[in-house]
Amino acid sequence: MSHSPQERPLPVIAVVGPTGSGKSDLGVSLALALDGEVINADALQFYRGMDIGTAKINVEERKGVPHHLLDTMDVTQEASVADFQEECRAAIMDIHSRGKRAILVGGSGLYVRAALDVLEFPGTDPALRKRLEGECEAHGLAPLRARLEEVDPVSAARLGDARRVIRALEVHGLTGRPFSSFMPQREYFQPSVQIGLSVDREELRERLAVRVHRMVDAGLQQEVERLDALGLRHGKTASRALGYSQFLKVLDGHMEVEAAVEETIVATRQFARRQLTWFRGDPRITWLDWQDSELLAKAVASANGTQSSG
């Protein structure tokens, strides 16, 4: 018996894993196999012109599959998880309303969780924050921490630095709720399936080094130069991106190209390790071998499986 979409919504599919593991290609293959459309969940691929250094999938590689939330921002803008959550959920609703499958692809862990999980973002109050910062400067962190212990002992035990203690007090002042009550549970916002690409770490290390060298050969320095003219170094998020921050130093004469390449390789490997740690912490992910000859068939089976909310 067939269900109407209202009775049984199609699960959102998310393809996750470390940088360089083949997420973009699998996302396209899944979209072709399942009549789907891809939503980008890589924070740096929102930026127009940041193509080489983010390994952004080009038009040819998309094979006609519509891609959403790619190239939506200028390099001077700051990416916001809360904005992404709103835009991503709107894109999912749009895709599903047309009877297609929504396939989220990306390695930015917090962005993936913001899209998939029940996760609220409390607002900000600049005046309140300024007042708290002033108190911290005048009297030190101890009185603020004592106040946080009273209203939110969970956060007080968990947060160390002044910036986060102030943020927790700001949220409590703003909402009347402890900051810790906004901490995400692993609970899907709507039925979802997460597919993780499991990698051979040694092979990934090698692949990432080759990949950085290829980016440089493809003109990463020229890309950084072009974006610098558009305000790259004034963009908080974009200017810190792997490869981009290193090649800004090259442009400034503070670093040789070879050193920038090496630093980018080291930083990219560290980033991949952090991504693996993040995603390994989520027991709901179905892990598939990145080099399995049956990868697509297994991914399709997972996407059509019985995993849903919870």
Phi and psi in degrees as GROMACS dihedral restraints (atoms count N, CA, C in turn):
[ dihedral_restraints ]
;  ai    aj    ak    al  type     phi  dphi    fc
    3     4     5     6     1   -86.6    20    10
    4     5     6     7     1   145.7    20    10
    6     7     8     9     1  -100.4    20    10
    7     8     9    10     1   146.3    20    10
    9    10    11    12     1   -76.1    20    10
   10    11    12    13     1   155.4    20    10
   12    13    14    15     1   -55.3    20    10
   13    14    15    16     1   -30.9    20    10
   15    16    17    18     1   -65.9    20    10
   16    17    18    19     1   -39.0    20    10
   18    19    20    21     1   -72.2    20    10
   19    20    21    22     1   -40.8    20    10
   21    22    23    24     1  -136.7    20    10
   22    23    24    25     1    86.4    20    10
   24    25    26    27     1   -64.3    20    10
   25    26    27    28     1   144.7    20    10
   27    28    29    30     1   -66.6    20    10
   28    29    30    31     1   137.1    20    10
   30    31    32    33     1   -68.4    20    10
   31    32    33    34     1   146.1    20    10
   33    34    35    36     1   -70.4    20    10
   34    35    36    37     1   139.4    20    10
   36    37    38    39     1  -106.1    20    10
   37    38    39    40     1   131.8    20    10
   39    40    41    42     1  -121.2    20    10
   40    41    42    43     1   129.8    20    10
   42    43    44    45     1  -105.8    20    10
   43    44    45    46     1   115.2    20    10
   45    46    47    48     1  -126.5    20    10
   46    47    48    49     1   173.2    20    10
   48    49    50    51     1   140.6    20    10
   49    50    51    52     1   179.5    20    10
   51    52    53    54     1   -73.5    20    10
   52    53    54    55     1   162.9    20    10
   54    55    56    57     1   -59.8    20    10
   55    56    57    58     1   140.8    20    10
   57    58    59    60     1    82.9    20    10
   58    59    60    61     1     8.6    20    10
   60    61    62    63     1   -94.2    20    10
   61    62    63    64     1    -3.7    20    10
   63    64    65    66     1    97.3    20    10
   64    65    66    67     1    24.1    20    10
   66    67    68    69     1   -63.1    20    10
   67    68    69    70     1   -44.6    20    10
   69    70    71    72     1   -60.4    20    10
   70    71    72    73     1   -44.6    20    10
   72    73    74    75     1   -65.5    20    10
   73    74    75    76     1   -42.1    20    10
   75    76    77    78     1   -65.7    20    10
   76    77    78    79     1   -38.0    20    10
   78    79    80    81     1   -58.1    20    10
   79    80    81    82     1   -44.8    20    10
   81    82    83    84     1   -65.5    20    10
   82    83    84    85     1   -44.9    20    10
   84    85    86    87     1   -61.6    20    10
   85    86    87    88     1   -41.5    20    10
   87    88    89    90     1   -63.9    20    10
   88    89    90    91     1   -41.7    20    10
   90    91    92    93     1   -62.0    20    10
   91    92    93    94     1   -41.5    20    10
   93    94    95    96     1   -67.1    20    10
   94    95    96    97     1   -37.7    20    10
   96    97    98    99     1   -74.8    20    10
   97    98    99   100     1   -29.4    20    10
   99   100   101   102     1  -115.2    20    10
  100   101   102   103     1    10.3    20    10
  102   103   104   105     1    56.1    20    10
  103   104   105   106     1    56.0    20    10
  105   106   107   108     1  -116.4    20    10
  106   107   108   109     1   176.2    20    10
  108   109   110   111     1  -131.9    20    10
  109   110   111   112     1   148.1    20    10
  111   112   113   114     1   -96.9    20    10
  112   113   114   115     1   139.1    20    10
  114   115   116   117     1  -116.3    20    10
  115   116   117   118     1   125.3    20    10
  117   118   119   120     1   -74.1    20    10
  118   119   120   121     1   130.4    20    10
  120   121   122   123     1  -124.0    20    10
  121   122   123   124     1    34.0    20    10
  123   124   125   126     1  -108.7    20    10
  124   125   126   127     1   114.0    20    10
  126   127   128   129     1   -55.3    20    10
  127   128   129   130     1   -31.9    20    10
  129   130   131   132     1   -84.2    20    10
  130   131   132   133     1   -15.5    20    10
  132   133   134   135     1   -84.6    20    10
  133   134   135   136     1    -0.2    20    10
  135   136   137   138     1   -68.9    20    10
  136   137   138   139     1   -23.6    20    10
  138   139   140   141     1   -84.9    20    10
  139   140   141   142     1   124.7    20    10
  141   142   143   144     1   -63.8    20    10
  142   143   144   145     1   133.7    20    10
  144   145   146   147     1    89.0    20    10
  145   146   147   148     1   -16.3    20    10
  147   148   149   150     1   -89.2    20    10
  148   149   150   151     1    78.5    20    10
  150   151   152   153     1  -105.6    20    10
  151   152   153   154     1   -53.3    20    10
  153   154   155   156     1   -67.0    20    10
  154   155   156   157     1   -50.6    20    10
  156   157   158   159     1   -69.8    20    10
  157   158   159   160     1   -17.7    20    10
  159   160   161   162     1  -103.5    20    10
  160   161   162   163     1     3.3    20    10
  162   163   164   165     1    53.4    20    10
  163   164   165   166     1    42.5    20    10
  165   166   167   168     1   -65.6    20    10
  166   167   168   169     1   134.8    20    10
  168   169   170   171     1   -66.6    20    10
  169   170   171   172     1   128.4    20    10
  171   172   173   174     1   -86.6    20    10
  172   173   174   175     1   173.0    20    10
  174   175   176   177     1   -59.0    20    10
  175   176   177   178     1   -41.2    20    10
  177   178   179   180     1   -61.7    20    10
  178   179   180   181     1   -44.2    20    10
  180   181   182   183     1   -68.5    20    10
  181   182   183   184     1   -18.8    20    10
  183   184   185   186     1   -75.7    20    10
  184   185   186   187     1   -15.4    20    10
  186   187   188   189     1    50.3    20    10
  187   188   189   190     1    38.4    20    10
  189   190   191   192     1    82.9    20    10
  190   191   192   193     1    -3.1    20    10
  192   193   194   195     1   -78.0    20    10
  193   194   195   196     1   125.5    20    10
  195   196   197   198     1   -61.5    20    10
  196   197   198   199     1   135.6    20    10
  198   199   200   201     1  -118.6    20    10
  199   200   201   202     1   129.0    20    10
  201   202   203   204     1  -106.5    20    10
  202   203   204   205     1   153.5    20    10
  204   205   206   207     1    59.8    20    10
  205   206   207   208     1    34.2    20    10
  207   208   209   210     1  -106.6    20    10
  208   209   210   211     1   140.9    20    10
  210   211   212   213     1    56.4    20    10
  211   212   213   214     1    48.8    20    10
  213   214   215   216     1  -104.7    20    10
  214   215   216   217     1    -7.4    20    10
  216   217   218   219     1  -134.8    20    10
  217   218   219   220     1   154.4    20    10
  219   220   221   222     1   -84.2    20    10
  220   221   222   223     1   156.7    20    10
  222   223   224   225     1   -64.2    20    10
  223   224   225   226     1   -18.0    20    10
  225   226   227   228     1   -82.5    20    10
  226   227   228   229     1   -13.9    20    10
  228   229   230   231     1   -82.6    20    10
  229   230   231   232     1   156.7    20    10
  231   232   233   234     1  -104.7    20    10
  232   233   234   235     1   128.1    20    10
  234   235   236   237     1   -68.4    20    10
  235   236   237   238     1   140.6    20    10
  237   238   239   240     1  -128.1    20    10
  238   239   240   241     1   126.9    20    10
  240   241   242   243     1   -62.9    20    10
  241   242   243   244     1   -38.8    20    10
  243   244   245   246     1   -64.2    20    10
  244   245   246   247     1   -42.7    20    10
  246   247   248   249     1   -64.0    20    10
  247   248   249   250     1   -42.1    20    10
  249   250   251   252     1   -60.6    20    10
  250   251   252   253     1   -42.9    20    10
  252   253   254   255     1   -55.1    20    10
  253   254   255   256     1   -46.8    20    10
  255   256   257   258     1   -63.7    20    10
  256   257   258   259     1   -48.2    20    10
  258   259   260   261     1   -67.4    20    10
  259   260   261   262     1   -38.4    20    10
  261   262   263   264     1   -67.5    20    10
  262   263   264   265     1   -43.6    20    10
  264   265   266   267     1   -67.0    20    10
  265   266   267   268     1   -33.9    20    10
  267   268   269   270     1   -65.1    20    10
  268   269   270   271     1   -41.0    20    10
  270   271   272   273     1   -65.7    20    10
  271   272   273   274     1   -40.9    20    10
  273   274   275   276     1   -60.7    20    10
  274   275   276   277     1   -45.9    20    10
  276   277   278   279     1   -62.0    20    10
  277   278   279   280     1   -41.9    20    10
  279   280   281   282     1   -62.4    20    10
  280   281   282   283     1   -46.7    20    10
  282   283   284   285     1   -63.7    20    10
  283   284   285   286     1   -47.3    20    10
  285   286   287   288     1   -65.1    20    10
  286   287   288   289     1   -33.0    20    10
  288   289   290   291     1   -66.0    20    10
  289   290   291   292     1   -21.6    20    10
  291   292   293   294     1   -96.0    20    10
  292   293   294   295     1    11.1    20    10
  294   295   296   297     1    76.7    20    10
  295   296   297   298     1    13.9    20    10
  297   298   299   300     1   -99.2    20    10
  298   299   300   301     1   169.3    20    10
  300   301   302   303     1   -97.1    20    10
  301   302   303   304     1   135.2    20    10
  303   304   305   306     1   -91.7    20    10
  304   305   306   307     1   125.2    20    10
  306   307   308   309     1  -122.0    20    10
  307   308   309   310     1   109.9    20    10
  309   310   311   312     1   -86.8    20    10
  310   311   312   313     1   129.8    20    10
  312   313   314   315     1  -130.4    20    10
  313   314   315   316     1   122.8    20    10
  315   316   317   318     1   167.4    20    10
  316   317   318   319     1   162.6    20    10
  318   319   320   321     1  -112.2    20    10
  319   320   321   322     1     9.4    20    10
  321   322   323   324     1   -84.9    20    10
  322   323   324   325     1    96.8    20    10
  324   325   326   327     1   -54.2    20    10
  325   326   327   328     1   -45.8    20    10
  327   328   329   330     1   -66.4    20    10
  328   329   330   331     1   -35.3    20    10
  330   331   332   333     1   -66.7    20    10
  331   332   333   334     1   -41.1    20    10
  333   334   335   336     1   -62.1    20    10
  334   335   336   337     1   -45.1    20    10
  336   337   338   339     1   -66.3    20    10
  337   338   339   340     1   -37.2    20    10
  339   340   341   342     1   -61.5    20    10
  340   341   342   343     1   -36.3    20    10
  342   343   344   345     1   -74.0    20    10
  343   344   345   346     1   -41.7    20    10
  345   346   347   348     1   -92.2    20    10
  346   347   348   349     1   -33.7    20    10
  348   349   350   351     1  -100.7    20    10
  349   350   351   352     1   161.1    20    10
  351   352   353   354     1   -70.5    20    10
  352   353   354   355     1   105.7    20    10
  354   355   356   357     1  -147.1    20    10
  355   356   357   358     1   115.0    20    10
  357   358   359   360     1   -98.6    20    10
  358   359   360   361     1   147.2    20    10
  360   361   362   363     1  -115.6    20    10
  361   362   363   364     1   105.1    20    10
  363   364   365   366     1   -64.9    20    10
  364   365   366   367     1   148.3    20    10
  366   367   368   369     1   -72.2    20    10
  367   368   369   370     1  -168.1    20    10
  369   370   371   372     1  -128.6    20    10
  370   371   372   373     1   156.6    20    10
  372   373   374   375     1  -134.9    20    10
  373   374   375   376     1    95.5    20    10
  375   376   377   378     1   -54.7    20    10
  376   377   378   379     1   -38.2    20    10
  378   379   380   381     1   -66.6    20    10
  379   380   381   382     1   -44.7    20    10
  381   382   383   384     1   -63.1    20    10
  382   383   384   385     1   -43.0    20    10
  384   385   386   387     1   -62.6    20    10
  385   386   387   388     1   -42.4    20    10
  387   388   389   390     1   -60.7    20    10
  388   389   390   391     1   -41.5    20    10
  390   391   392   393     1   -63.2    20    10
  391   392   393   394     1   -43.3    20    10
  393   394   395   396     1   -65.6    20    10
  394   395   396   397     1   -40.0    20    10
  396   397   398   399     1   -63.8    20    10
  397   398   399   400     1   -38.9    20    10
  399   400   401   402     1   -62.4    20    10
  400   401   402   403     1   -43.4    20    10
  402   403   404   405     1   -61.8    20    10
  403   404   405   406     1   -40.8    20    10
  405   406   407   408     1   -64.0    20    10
  406   407   408   409     1   -41.8    20    10
  408   409   410   411     1   -65.5    20    10
  409   410   411   412     1   -40.5    20    10
  411   412   413   414     1   -76.1    20    10
  412   413   414   415     1   -40.6    20    10
  414   415   416   417     1  -120.0    20    10
  415   416   417   418     1     1.2    20    10
  417   418   419   420     1    84.2    20    10
  418   419   420   421     1   178.1    20    10
  420   421   422   423     1   -80.8    20    10
  421   422   423   424     1   -26.6    20    10
  423   424   425   426     1   -53.5    20    10
  424   425   426   427     1   -48.8    20    10
  426   427   428   429     1   -62.7    20    10
  427   428   429   430     1   -36.3    20    10
  429   430   431   432     1   -67.5    20    10
  430   431   432   433     1   -41.6    20    10
  432   433   434   435     1   -63.1    20    10
  433   434   435   436     1   -40.2    20    10
  435   436   437   438     1   -62.0    20    10
  436   437   438   439     1   -40.0    20    10
  438   439   440   441     1   -66.4    20    10
  439   440   441   442     1   -39.8    20    10
  441   442   443   444     1   -65.3    20    10
  442   443   444   445     1   -37.0    20    10
  444   445   446   447     1   -60.5    20    10
  445   446   447   448     1   -34.6    20    10
  447   448   449   450     1   -68.8    20    10
  448   449   450   451     1   -46.9    20    10
  450   451   452   453     1   -91.7    20    10
  451   452   453   454     1   -21.4    20    10
  453   454   455   456     1  -155.6    20    10
  454   455   456   457     1    74.0    20    10
  456   457   458   459     1   -59.9    20    10
  457   458   459   460     1   -30.7    20    10
  459   460   461   462     1   -62.5    20    10
  460   461   462   463     1   -48.6    20    10
  462   463   464   465     1   -67.0    20    10
  463   464   465   466     1   -39.4    20    10
  465   466   467   468     1   -59.0    20    10
  466   467   468   469     1   -37.4    20    10
  468   469   470   471     1   -73.9    20    10
  469   470   471   472     1   -25.1    20    10
  471   472   473   474     1   -96.4    20    10
  472   473   474   475     1   -28.4    20    10
  474   475   476   477     1  -101.3    20    10
  475   476   477   478     1   135.2    20    10
  477   478   479   480     1  -106.0    20    10
  478   479   480   481     1   -51.4    20    10
  480   481   482   483     1   -82.4    20    10
  481   482   483   484     1   159.6    20    10
  483   484   485   486     1   -58.3    20    10
  484   485   486   487     1   -42.6    20    10
  486   487   488   489     1   -57.6    20    10
  487   488   489   490     1   -42.3    20    10
  489   490   491   492     1   -77.7    20    10
  490   491   492   493     1   -34.1    20    10
  492   493   494   495     1   -63.0    20    10
  493   494   495   496     1   -44.4    20    10
  495   496   497   498     1   -62.0    20    10
  496   497   498   499     1   -42.2    20    10
  498   499   500   501     1   -61.5    20    10
  499   500   501   502     1   -42.3    20    10
  501   502   503   504     1   -63.7    20    10
  502   503   504   505     1   -40.3    20    10
  504   505   506   507     1   -69.6    20    10
  505   506   507   508     1   -36.7    20    10
  507   508   509   510     1   -61.4    20    10
  508   509   510   511     1   -46.1    20    10
  510   511   512   513     1   -63.4    20    10
  511   512   513   514     1   -40.9    20    10
  513   514   515   516     1   -64.6    20    10
  514   515   516   517     1   -42.9    20    10
  516   517   518   519     1   -63.3    20    10
  517   518   519   520     1   -33.9    20    10
  519   520   521   522     1   -79.9    20    10
  520   521   522   523     1   -40.0    20    10
  522   523   524   525     1  -112.4    20    10
  523   524   525   526     1   -16.2    20    10
  525   526   527   528     1    76.4    20    10
  526   527   528   529     1     3.7    20    10
  528   529   530   531     1  -113.1    20    10
  529   530   531   532     1   147.6    20    10
  531   532   533   534     1   -64.1    20    10
  532   533   534   535     1   143.2    20    10
  534   535   536   537     1   -55.9    20    10
  535   536   537   538     1   -36.7    20    10
  537   538   539   540     1   -63.3    20    10
  538   539   540   541     1   -21.6    20    10
  540   541   542   543     1   -71.8    20    10
  541   542   543   544     1   -13.4    20    10
  543   544   545   546     1   -92.2    20    10
  544   545   546   547     1    -5.1    20    10
  546   547   548   549     1   -64.4    20    10
  547   548   549   550     1   134.5    20    10
  549   550   551   552     1   -71.6    20    10
  550   551   552   553     1   137.5    20    10
  552   553   554   555     1   -89.9    20    10
  553   554   555   556     1   161.1    20    10
  555   556   557   558     1   -84.9    20    10
  556   557   558   559     1    77.8    20    10
  558   559   560   561     1  -134.0    20    10
  559   560   561   562     1   119.7    20    10
  561   562   563   564     1   -66.5    20    10
  562   563   564   565     1   140.5    20    10
  564   565   566   567     1   -71.2    20    10
  565   566   567   568     1   -33.7    20    10
  567   568   569   570     1  -151.3    20    10
  568   569   570   571     1   163.5    20    10
  570   571   572   573     1   -50.5    20    10
  571   572   573   574     1   132.0    20    10
  573   574   575   576     1  -145.5    20    10
  574   575   576   577     1   153.6    20    10
  576   577   578   579     1  -130.6    20    10
  577   578   579   580     1   128.2    20    10
  579   580   581   582     1  -110.0    20    10
  580   581   582   583     1   128.3    20    10
  582   583   584   585     1  -113.7    20    10
  583   584   585   586     1   120.8    20    10
  585   586   587   588     1  -105.8    20    10
  586   587   588   589     1   140.5    20    10
  588   589   590   591     1   -92.3    20    10
  589   590   591   592     1   114.6    20    10
  591   592   593   594     1   -88.8    20    10
  592   593   594   595     1   129.4    20    10
  594   595   596   597     1  -116.8    20    10
  595   596   597   598     1   157.0    20    10
  597   598   599   600     1   -83.8    20    10
  598   599   600   601     1   115.3    20    10
  600   601   602   603     1   -61.3    20    10
  601   602   603   604     1   -40.0    20    10
  603   604   605   606     1   -65.9    20    10
  604   605   606   607     1   -41.6    20    10
  606   607   608   609     1   -67.2    20    10
  607   608   609   610     1   -37.6    20    10
  609   610   611   612     1   -64.9    20    10
  610   611   612   613     1   -40.3    20    10
  612   613   614   615     1   -55.4    20    10
  613   614   615   616     1   -46.4    20    10
  615   616   617   618     1   -64.6    20    10
  616   617   618   619     1   -46.3    20    10
  618   619   620   621     1   -60.6    20    10
  619   620   621   622     1   -38.8    20    10
  621   622   623   624     1   -67.4    20    10
  622   623   624   625     1   -36.4    20    10
  624   625   626   627     1   -64.7    20    10
  625   626   627   628     1   -46.5    20    10
  627   628   629   630     1   -59.8    20    10
  628   629   630   631     1   -41.6    20    10
  630   631   632   633     1   -62.7    20    10
  631   632   633   634     1   -42.8    20    10
  633   634   635   636     1   -64.0    20    10
  634   635   636   637     1   -43.6    20    10
  636   637   638   639     1   -59.6    20    10
  637   638   639   640     1   -40.3    20    10
  639   640   641   642     1   -63.8    20    10
  640   641   642   643     1   -40.6    20    10
  642   643   644   645     1   -61.1    20    10
  643   644   645   646     1   -41.8    20    10
  645   646   647   648     1   -65.8    20    10
  646   647   648   649     1   -43.4    20    10
  648   649   650   651     1   -62.1    20    10
  649   650   651   652     1   -32.0    20    10
  651   652   653   654     1   -79.6    20    10
  652   653   654   655     1    -5.5    20    10
  654   655   656   657     1   107.4    20    10
  655   656   657   658     1    32.7    20    10
  657   658   659   660     1   -58.4    20    10
  658   659   660   661     1   -42.0    20    10
  660   661   662   663     1   -61.6    20    10
  661   662   663   664     1   -41.1    20    10
  663   664   665   666     1   -66.4    20    10
  664   665   666   667     1   -36.7    20    10
  666   667   668   669     1   -63.5    20    10
  667   668   669   670     1   -43.9    20    10
  669   670   671   672     1   -63.5    20    10
  670   671   672   673     1   -40.3    20    10
  672   673   674   675     1   -61.6    20    10
  673   674   675   676     1   -44.8    20    10
  675   676   677   678     1   -63.5    20    10
  676   677   678   679     1   -42.8    20    10
  678   679   680   681     1   -73.6    20    10
  679   680   681   682     1   -28.1    20    10
  681   682   683   684     1   -60.9    20    10
  682   683   684   685     1   -38.6    20    10
  684   685   686   687     1   -66.4    20    10
  685   686   687   688     1   -21.1    20    10
  687   688   689   690     1   -97.8    20    10
  688   689   690   691     1     7.9    20    10
  690   691   692   693     1    99.2    20    10
  691   692   693   694     1    20.0    20    10
  693   694   695   696     1   -49.7    20    10
  694   695   696   697     1   -46.5    20    10
  696   697   698   699     1   -70.4    20    10
  697   698   699   700     1   -11.9    20    10
  699   700   701   702     1   -93.2    20    10
  700   701   702   703     1    -6.1    20    10
  702   703   704   705     1   -88.4    20    10
  703   704   705   706     1   118.4    20    10
  705   706   707   708     1   -58.6    20    10
  706   707   708   709     1   -46.2    20    10
  708   709   710   711     1   -76.7    20    10
  709   710   711   712     1   -51.5    20    10
  711   712   713   714     1   -63.9    20    10
  712   713   714   715     1   -39.5    20    10
  714   715   716   717     1   -68.6    20    10
  715   716   717   718     1   -20.3    20    10
  717   718   719   720     1   -93.1    20    10
  718   719   720   721     1     0.7    20    10
  720   721   722   723     1   -64.1    20    10
  721   722   723   724     1   148.2    20    10
  723   724   725   726     1   -56.4    20    10
  724   725   726   727     1   131.5    20    10
  726   727   728   729     1    89.3    20    10
  727   728   729   730     1   -42.7    20    10
  729   730   731   732     1   -73.6    20    10
  730   731   732   733     1   -45.1    20    10
  732   733   734   735     1   -64.9    20    10
  733   734   735   736     1   -37.7    20    10
  735   736   737   738     1   -65.6    20    10
  736   737   738   739     1   -43.3    20    10
  738   739   740   741     1   -78.9    20    10
  739   740   741   742     1   -16.6    20    10
  741   742   743   744     1   -65.9    20    10
  742   743   744   745     1   -36.7    20    10
  744   745   746   747     1   -66.1    20    10
  745   746   747   748     1   -35.7    20    10
  747   748   749   750     1   -63.1    20    10
  748   749   750   751     1   -45.8    20    10
  750   751   752   753     1   -61.0    20    10
  751   752   753   754     1   -33.9    20    10
  753   754   755   756     1   -82.2    20    10
  754   755   756   757     1    -2.0    20    10
  756   757   758   759     1    77.7    20    10
  757   758   759   760     1    14.1    20    10
  759   760   761   762     1   -92.5    20    10
  760   761   762   763     1    -6.9    20    10
  762   763   764   765     1  -152.0    20    10
  763   764   765   766     1   142.9    20    10
  765   766   767   768     1   -79.5    20    10
  766   767   768   769     1   155.8    20    10
  768   769   770   771     1   -56.8    20    10
  769   770   771   772     1   -45.0    20    10
  771   772   773   774     1   -59.4    20    10
  772   773   774   775     1   -42.2    20    10
  774   775   776   777     1   -66.9    20    10
  775   776   777   778     1   -38.2    20    10
  777   778   779   780     1   -63.7    20    10
  778   779   780   781     1   -40.3    20    10
  780   781   782   783     1   -62.8    20    10
  781   782   783   784     1   -48.1    20    10
  783   784   785   786     1   -62.0    20    10
  784   785   786   787     1   -44.5    20    10
  786   787   788   789     1   -63.1    20    10
  787   788   789   790     1   -38.0    20    10
  789   790   791   792     1   -66.0    20    10
  790   791   792   793     1   -40.8    20    10
  792   793   794   795     1   -62.2    20    10
  793   794   795   796     1   -47.6    20    10
  795   796   797   798     1   -60.6    20    10
  796   797   798   799     1   -46.7    20    10
  798   799   800   801     1   -64.8    20    10
  799   800   801   802     1   -36.7    20    10
  801   802   803   804     1   -68.4    20    10
  802   803   804   805     1   -39.6    20    10
  804   805   806   807     1   -64.9    20    10
  805   806   807   808     1   -40.4    20    10
  807   808   809   810     1   -64.1    20    10
  808   809   810   811     1   -41.1    20    10
  810   811   812   813     1   -62.3    20    10
  811   812   813   814     1   -43.9    20    10
  813   814   815   816     1   -60.9    20    10
  814   815   816   817     1   -39.2    20    10
  816   817   818   819     1   -64.3    20    10
  817   818   819   820     1   -42.0    20    10
  819   820   821   822     1   -63.7    20    10
  820   821   822   823     1   -40.0    20    10
  822   823   824   825     1   -62.1    20    10
  823   824   825   826     1   -44.3    20    10
  825   826   827   828     1   -60.8    20    10
  826   827   828   829     1   -43.7    20    10
  828   829   830   831     1   -60.4    20    10
  829   830   831   832     1   -44.8    20    10
  831   832   833   834     1   -60.4    20    10
  832   833   834   835     1   -53.2    20    10
  834   835   836   837     1   -71.5    20    10
  835   836   837   838     1   -32.2    20    10
  837   838   839   840     1   -63.5    20    10
  838   839   840   841     1   -22.7    20    10
  840   841   842   843     1   -74.9    20    10
  841   842   843   844     1    -7.1    20    10
  843   844   845   846     1  -104.4    20    10
  844   845   846   847     1   106.6    20    10
  846   847   848   849     1   -69.4    20    10
  847   848   849   850     1    -8.9    20    10
  849   850   851   852     1   -84.2    20    10
  850   851   852   853     1    -8.5    20    10
  852   853   854   855     1   -79.0    20    10
  853   854   855   856     1   133.1    20    10
  855   856   857   858     1   -90.8    20    10
  856   857   858   859     1   118.7    20    10
  858   859   860   861     1   -93.2    20    10
  859   860   861   862     1   131.2    20    10
  861   862   863   864     1  -124.7    20    10
  862   863   864   865     1   144.1    20    10
  864   865   866   867     1   -67.7    20    10
  865   866   867   868     1   125.2    20    10
  867   868   869   870     1   -58.9    20    10
  868   869   870   871     1   -23.2    20    10
  870   871   872   873     1  -111.3    20    10
  871   872   873   874     1    12.6    20    10
  873   874   875   876     1   -65.4    20    10
  874   875   876   877     1   129.7    20    10
  876   877   878   879     1   -65.6    20    10
  877   878   879   880     1   -19.5    20    10
  879   880   881   882     1  -100.2    20    10
  880   881   882   883     1    17.8    20    10
  882   883   884   885     1   -53.1    20    10
  883   884   885   886     1   -49.8    20    10
  885   886   887   888     1   -63.6    20    10
  886   887   888   889     1   -45.4    20    10
  888   889   890   891     1   -59.1    20    10
  889   890   891   892     1   -42.4    20    10
  891   892   893   894     1   -68.5    20    10
  892   893   894   895     1   -36.9    20    10
  894   895   896   897     1   -66.9    20    10
  895   896   897   898     1   -40.8    20    10
  897   898   899   900     1   -62.7    20    10
  898   899   900   901     1   -43.1    20    10
  900   901   902   903     1   -61.2    20    10
  901   902   903   904     1   -42.3    20    10
  903   904   905   906     1   -63.8    20    10
  904   905   906   907     1   -43.8    20    10
  906   907   908   909     1   -63.3    20    10
  907   908   909   910     1   -31.0    20    10
  909   910   911   912     1   -97.5    20    10
  910   911   912   913     1     7.1    20    10
  912   913   914   915     1   -77.1    20    10
  913   914   915   916     1  -166.3    20    10
  915   916   917   918     1   -95.4    20    10
  916   917   918   919     1    -2.2    20    10
  918   919   920   921     1   -63.2    20    10
  919   920   921   922     1   130.3    20    10
  921   922   923   924     1  -144.8    20    10
  922   923   924   925     1  -137.9    20    10
  924   925   926   927     1   -65.6    20    10
  925   926   927   928     1   149.5    20    10
